[in-house]
Amino acid sequence: MESYTIESNKKKSRLPARLDAAQSGTGLILGLFMWGHMLLVGSIILGKGAFNWVAKTMELAFLSDSGHGYPIAVFLAVSGIFTLFITHALLGIRKFPISWKQHRIMRDQMAMMNHQDTNLWYIQALTGFIMFFAGSVHLYIMLTNPGSIDPYLSADRIVSGNMWFVYLILLICVELHGTIGLYRLCMKWGWLQGKGDKSGKESRAKLKQLKNRLTIFFLSLGVLALLVFIVIGIGHRDNVGERYSSGHAAVVEEIEADHAAPAVEEAPVVHETAEPVEETHEVAAPAVHEAETPAADSHETAAPADTHGAVAPAAEETHGASASEVEDTHAPAHEPAEAAHPEPAEHPEPGDTHSAEETH
């Protein structure tokens, strides 16, 4: 009884309440930061150029003459977030069960009450424990490589650095922990509670619905962004460590156009080379024809020598039939022969002229 009186007379410490307020404050800042962080990382869905613009803006590239930015700005930001992260984790650990026996007691009470908000707190505590390790790895990488936020470098870190599994686990834990934590903050401190809702049941139902929608949205955004990074990293395996530049896409298109241009120009060249071959063949054909023509002319010219047009009149009757056949056979051919040889080889007498005309 005396001990009870002594304990009741002691001044109660406000330290637990102050630590609780500090935990709520750091959790609020980290939760809002993670939502903004997911929106910025999700810009990779819009393209590599959009993500690179976001990264350069975070590095304050608009303040530098070269446009490369200041990685020290990223280093300072990560340092601040890392400090808040460790502080929030240490403040949250004090509420964790410190032994297996305490954990079993808590689990039995949760099963007995079957209270949804208590179950959400357990999920938040479990995801927070996982985040303490996975989040520390991610923050340490960003702290030691503040200038490595780049579409290609980030994709290489996820794929070639085999960090995709760590980021997937971290993504799920962060989104669950963050949305549940912000929901519990609103319920604990009475934020967003209507004036007429004294019991808080209506506000609780609305906040739970909002929490579920935000969880689905940010999980979908994060998974889609991670898949895009994986696709980029797989395509960039042969050039690991190469940075992204804004003119990279234009340079690639120009190189592809230069390689494709000769292939298009080769086709007309081959066609033009084939045409002279056809012309040579056409020119050669008349040459053969002309070569045959003199032979025919020589044969036709020699034909009058066989007619014996200058023989005596006695031969006219004997060879009448033969002469007429020769006239029918070589009549068209004699015309060019006469044109070529207008003067006869011999000079027959006037009486023989008539016989020669009849014979021919």
PLY file of the C-alpha trace (Angstrom):
ply
format ascii 1.0
element vertex 360
property float x
property float y
property float z
element edge 359
property int vertex1
property int vertex2
end_header
0.00 0.00 0.00
2.85 2.37 0.80
4.57 1.53 -2.44
1.41 2.35 -4.32
1.20 5.72 -2.58
4.82 6.49 -3.43
4.31 5.55 -7.09
1.17 7.65 -7.40
2.95 10.69 -5.96
5.70 10.56 -8.60
5.53 13.06 -11.42
4.59 11.37 -14.67
7.11 11.72 -17.49
6.07 13.32 -20.74
8.92 11.70 -22.63
6.83 8.84 -24.07
4.33 11.34 -25.46
7.13 13.45 -26.96
8.74 10.39 -28.50
5.37 9.38 -29.88
4.92 12.84 -31.40
8.41 12.66 -32.92
7.62 9.27 -34.39
4.42 10.62 -35.91
6.21 13.67 -37.33
9.04 11.73 -38.95
6.54 9.18 -40.27
4.42 11.92 -41.83
7.42 13.47 -43.59
8.68 10.10 -44.84
5.21 9.01 -45.99
4.60 12.17 -48.02
8.14 11.99 -49.39
7.60 8.42 -50.57
4.43 9.39 -52.43
6.26 12.20 -54.20
9.24 9.93 -54.82
7.02 7.32 -56.49
5.45 9.94 -58.75
8.90 11.17 -59.84
10.25 7.65 -60.42
7.08 6.80 -62.34
8.09 9.39 -64.96
10.13 6.60 -66.59
6.80 5.32 -67.92
6.58 8.49 -70.04
10.01 7.83 -71.52
13.71 8.00 -70.77
13.80 11.69 -71.64
11.13 12.52 -69.06
12.93 10.61 -66.31
16.25 12.23 -67.24
14.64 15.68 -67.05
13.30 14.90 -63.56
16.71 13.62 -62.43
18.53 16.68 -63.76
15.98 18.96 -62.13
16.58 17.28 -58.78
20.31 17.92 -59.31
19.55 21.62 -59.93
20.82 21.39 -63.50
18.93 24.58 -64.40
21.35 26.50 -62.16
24.54 25.20 -63.83
26.05 26.53 -67.04
27.02 23.07 -68.30
23.60 21.55 -67.60
25.08 18.61 -65.66
23.71 19.78 -62.31
25.12 19.41 -58.83
25.19 15.84 -57.42
25.91 17.40 -54.02
22.28 18.47 -53.94
21.21 14.82 -54.21
23.75 13.88 -51.54
22.33 16.43 -49.09
18.74 15.37 -49.78
19.56 11.67 -49.32
21.45 12.47 -46.12
18.41 14.21 -44.69
16.06 11.38 -45.65
18.49 8.77 -44.30
18.63 10.61 -40.96
14.83 10.75 -40.72
14.63 7.08 -41.74
16.97 5.90 -38.97
15.31 8.17 -36.40
11.84 6.92 -37.28
13.02 3.30 -37.14
14.57 3.75 -33.69
11.42 5.42 -32.38
9.27 2.63 -33.74
11.39 -0.21 -32.35
10.50 0.74 -28.79
6.94 -0.54 -29.45
8.04 -3.85 -30.93
7.82 -7.06 -28.84
11.34 -7.66 -27.55
10.97 -11.40 -27.00
9.23 -14.39 -28.54
6.97 -14.66 -25.45
5.72 -11.11 -25.88
5.16 -11.77 -29.58
3.02 -14.84 -28.79
0.95 -12.87 -26.26
0.33 -10.13 -28.80
-0.66 -12.65 -31.49
-3.13 -14.33 -29.13
-4.73 -11.00 -28.26
-4.99 -10.09 -31.96
-6.74 -13.37 -32.70
-9.12 -12.88 -29.76
-10.09 -9.27 -30.60
-10.03 -9.66 -34.41
-9.70 -5.89 -34.68
-8.87 -4.65 -38.18
-6.81 -1.65 -37.11
-4.73 -3.84 -34.78
-4.05 -6.18 -37.69
-3.00 -3.19 -39.80
-0.57 -2.14 -37.06
1.00 -5.62 -37.12
1.45 -5.40 -40.92
3.01 -1.96 -40.46
5.43 -3.27 -37.84
6.42 -6.26 -40.01
7.00 -4.16 -43.16
8.92 -1.60 -41.12
11.28 -4.30 -39.88
11.99 -5.41 -43.49
12.37 -1.81 -44.65
15.02 -1.17 -42.03
17.40 -3.44 -43.96
16.24 -3.08 -47.59
15.74 0.68 -47.30
19.17 1.14 -45.73
20.81 -0.62 -48.69
19.03 1.61 -51.20
19.78 4.82 -49.30
23.44 3.87 -48.89
23.78 3.32 -52.66
22.22 6.72 -53.36
24.39 8.33 -50.69
27.64 7.01 -52.16
26.58 7.51 -55.79
24.58 10.75 -55.85
25.24 11.32 -59.56
24.05 7.91 -60.72
20.37 8.84 -61.13
20.02 8.29 -64.85
17.68 6.20 -67.09
20.53 3.89 -68.16
22.49 3.87 -64.90
19.38 3.17 -62.83
18.32 0.39 -65.20
21.83 -1.10 -65.11
21.75 -1.08 -61.32
18.41 -2.92 -61.30
19.24 -5.54 -63.98
23.02 -5.89 -64.24
23.45 -5.13 -60.52
20.78 -7.74 -59.65
18.92 -5.28 -57.43
15.48 -5.90 -58.95
14.41 -8.32 -56.23
15.47 -5.95 -53.44
13.58 -3.09 -55.06
10.48 -5.25 -55.55
10.39 -6.21 -51.85
11.15 -2.62 -50.85
8.37 -1.32 -53.10
5.71 -3.55 -51.53
6.84 -2.82 -47.97
7.10 0.94 -48.49
3.65 1.32 -50.02
1.93 -0.84 -47.39
3.82 0.76 -44.50
3.34 4.31 -45.75
-0.39 4.19 -46.49
-1.20 2.34 -43.26
0.95 4.76 -41.27
-0.73 7.86 -42.72
-4.15 6.32 -42.12
-3.31 5.62 -38.47
-1.93 9.13 -38.02
-5.21 10.62 -39.20
-7.17 8.40 -36.82
-4.81 8.95 -33.87
-4.69 12.74 -34.03
-8.21 13.27 -35.33
-7.18 14.65 -38.74
-9.81 14.82 -41.50
-12.57 14.01 -39.01
-15.94 15.65 -39.57
-17.43 17.89 -36.89
-20.63 15.87 -36.67
-18.78 12.55 -36.53
-18.02 12.34 -32.82
-17.49 8.58 -32.79
-15.25 8.66 -35.84
-16.93 5.73 -37.57
-17.74 7.64 -40.75
-14.26 9.14 -40.94
-12.70 5.73 -40.35
-14.67 4.16 -43.21
-13.80 6.99 -45.62
-10.13 6.96 -44.66
-9.91 3.19 -45.10
-11.42 3.47 -48.56
-8.96 6.22 -49.46
-6.09 4.18 -48.04
-6.99 1.14 -50.15
-7.23 3.18 -53.33
-3.91 4.91 -52.71
-2.24 1.56 -51.99
-3.50 0.08 -55.26
-2.49 3.18 -57.23
1.06 3.48 -55.90
1.69 -0.27 -56.04
0.56 -0.37 -59.69
2.67 2.68 -60.53
5.73 1.25 -58.82
5.45 -2.21 -60.40
4.96 -0.71 -63.87
7.95 1.61 -63.42
10.10 -1.31 -62.23
9.12 -3.34 -65.30
10.09 -0.45 -67.60
13.48 -0.19 -65.89
13.99 -3.95 -66.30
13.22 -3.76 -70.03
15.66 -0.84 -70.45
18.32 -2.65 -68.42
18.03 -5.84 -70.50
18.47 -3.84 -73.70
21.43 -1.97 -72.23
23.42 -4.97 -71.00
26.09 -4.57 -73.67
26.75 -0.95 -72.64
26.68 -1.14 -68.85
27.86 2.11 -67.28
27.03 4.29 -70.28
25.18 7.45 -69.31
22.07 8.71 -71.01
22.26 11.90 -73.02
19.38 13.94 -74.42
20.75 13.66 -77.97
21.37 9.93 -77.75
18.16 8.97 -79.53
18.78 11.45 -82.35
22.32 10.14 -82.84
21.06 6.56 -83.06
18.47 7.52 -85.67
21.10 9.37 -87.71
23.44 6.37 -87.68
20.65 4.04 -88.75
19.75 6.42 -91.60
23.38 6.51 -92.76
23.53 2.72 -92.84
20.25 2.46 -94.72
21.06 5.14 -97.37
23.69 3.17 -99.41
21.39 0.18 -99.65
18.74 2.35 -101.29
21.18 3.94 -103.75
22.72 0.66 -104.91
19.58 -0.49 -106.69
19.57 2.22 -109.46
23.31 1.71 -110.04
22.85 -1.97 -110.80
19.95 -1.19 -113.11
21.88 1.45 -115.04
24.86 -0.89 -115.50
22.64 -3.56 -117.02
21.21 -1.22 -119.68
24.43 -0.80 -121.76
24.66 -4.59 -122.01
21.27 -4.68 -123.70
22.28 -1.83 -126.06
25.48 -3.67 -127.01
23.47 -6.73 -127.83
21.08 -4.71 -129.97
23.95 -3.05 -131.84
25.59 -6.41 -132.49
22.49 -7.77 -134.21
22.57 -5.33 -137.17
26.26 -6.06 -137.57
25.53 -9.71 -138.21
22.74 -8.79 -140.60
24.96 -6.46 -142.53
27.62 -9.15 -142.70
25.15 -11.49 -144.34
23.94 -8.87 -146.83
27.11 -8.67 -148.87
27.08 -12.42 -149.29
23.60 -12.24 -150.72
24.61 -9.37 -152.96
27.64 -11.27 -154.18
25.45 -14.24 -155.00
22.92 -12.04 -156.73
25.66 -10.23 -158.65
27.17 -13.47 -159.81
23.83 -14.70 -161.10
23.86 -12.64 -164.32
27.15 -14.27 -165.24
25.33 -17.62 -165.53
22.59 -16.29 -167.84
24.99 -15.87 -170.76
23.01 -12.96 -172.07
25.71 -12.18 -174.74
25.68 -15.66 -176.44
24.67 -16.14 -180.10
20.95 -16.01 -181.03
21.02 -19.79 -181.56
21.29 -20.30 -177.81
18.17 -18.19 -177.21
15.79 -20.97 -178.16
17.80 -23.72 -176.43
17.96 -21.93 -173.10
14.61 -20.12 -173.27
13.08 -22.13 -170.50
16.15 -21.87 -168.30
16.37 -18.15 -168.84
12.75 -17.63 -167.94
13.27 -19.62 -164.72
16.27 -17.55 -163.87
14.21 -14.42 -164.54
11.49 -15.56 -162.18
13.92 -16.56 -159.46
16.27 -13.59 -159.55
14.03 -10.84 -160.81
13.96 -8.85 -157.52
17.63 -9.36 -156.99
18.72 -8.12 -160.43
17.50 -4.61 -159.75
20.14 -3.81 -157.15
22.69 -5.61 -159.28
21.88 -3.40 -162.28
21.96 -0.36 -160.06
25.34 -1.36 -158.76
26.67 -2.23 -162.28
24.92 0.09 -164.77
27.41 -0.75 -167.55
27.51 -4.34 -168.93
30.72 -6.26 -168.87
30.62 -6.74 -172.71
29.22 -4.60 -175.55
26.87 -6.76 -177.59
25.80 -5.90 -181.10
22.49 -4.15 -181.74
20.90 -7.38 -182.79
21.88 -9.13 -179.60
20.51 -6.37 -177.36
16.95 -7.42 -177.99
17.73 -11.03 -177.23
19.39 -10.11 -173.95
16.40 -8.04 -172.89
14.03 -10.88 -173.68
16.20 -13.38 -171.87
16.26 -11.28 -168.77
0 1
1 2
2 3
3 4
4 5
5 6
6 7
7 8
8 9
9 10
10 11
11 12
12 13
13 14
14 15
15 16
16 17
17 18
18 19
19 20
20 21
21 22
22 23
23 24
24 25
25 26
26 27
27 28
28 29
29 30
30 31
31 32
32 33
33 34
34 35
35 36
36 37
37 38
38 39
39 40
40 41
41 42
42 43
43 44
44 45
45 46
46 47
47 48
48 49
49 50
50 51
51 52
52 53
53 54
54 55
55 56
56 57
57 58
58 59
59 60
60 61
61 62
62 63
63 64
64 65
65 66
66 67
67 68
68 69
69 70
70 71
71 72
72 73
73 74
74 75
75 76
76 77
77 78
78 79
79 80
80 81
81 82
82 83
83 84
84 85
85 86
86 87
87 88
88 89
89 90
90 91
91 92
92 93
93 94
94 95
95 96
96 97
97 98
98 99
99 100
100 101
101 102
102 103
103 104
104 105
105 106
106 107
107 108
108 109
109 110
110 111
111 112
112 113
113 114
114 115
115 116
116 117
117 118
118 119
119 120
120 121
121 122
122 123
123 124
124 125
125 126
126 127
127 128
128 129
129 130
130 131
131 132
132 133
133 134
134 135
135 136
136 137
137 138
138 139
139 140
140 141
141 142
142 143
143 144
144 145
145 146
146 147
147 148
148 149
149 150
150 151
151 152
152 153
153 154
154 155
155 156
156 157
157 158
158 159
159 160
160 161
161 162
162 163
163 164
164 165
165 166
166 167
167 168
168 169
169 170
170 171
171 172
172 173
173 174
174 175
175 176
176 177
177 178
178 179
179 180
180 181
181 182
182 183
183 184
184 185
185 186
186 187
187 188
188 189
189 190
190 191
191 192
192 193
193 194
194 195
195 196
196 197
197 198
198 199
199 200
200 201
201 202
202 203
203 204
204 205
205 206
206 207
207 208
208 209
209 210
210 211
211 212
212 213
213 214
214 215
215 216
216 217
217 218
218 219
219 220
220 221
221 222
222 223
223 224
224 225
225 226
226 227
227 228
228 229
229 230
230 231
231 232
232 233
233 234
234 235
235 236
236 237
237 238
238 239
239 240
240 241
241 242
242 243
243 244
244 245
245 246
246 247
247 248
248 249
249 250
250 251
251 252
252 253
253 254
254 255
255 256
256 257
257 258
258 259
259 260
260 261
261 262
262 263
263 264
264 265
265 266
266 267
267 268
268 269
269 270
270 271
271 272
272 273
273 274
274 275
275 276
276 277
277 278
278 279
279 280
280 281
281 282
282 283
283 284
284 285
285 286
286 287
287 288
288 289
289 290
290 291
291 292
292 293
293 294
294 295
295 296
296 297
297 298
298 299
299 300
300 301
301 302
302 303
303 304
304 305
305 306
306 307
307 308
308 309
309 310
310 311
311 312
312 313
313 314
314 315
315 316
316 317
317 318
318 319
319 320
320 321
321 322
322 323
323 324
324 325
325 326
326 327
327 328
328 329
329 330
330 331
331 332
332 333
333 334
334 335
335 336
336 337
337 338
338 339
339 340
340 341
341 342
342 343
343 344
344 345
345 346
346 347
347 348
348 349
349 350
350 351
351 352
352 353
353 354
354 355
355 356
356 357
357 358
358 359
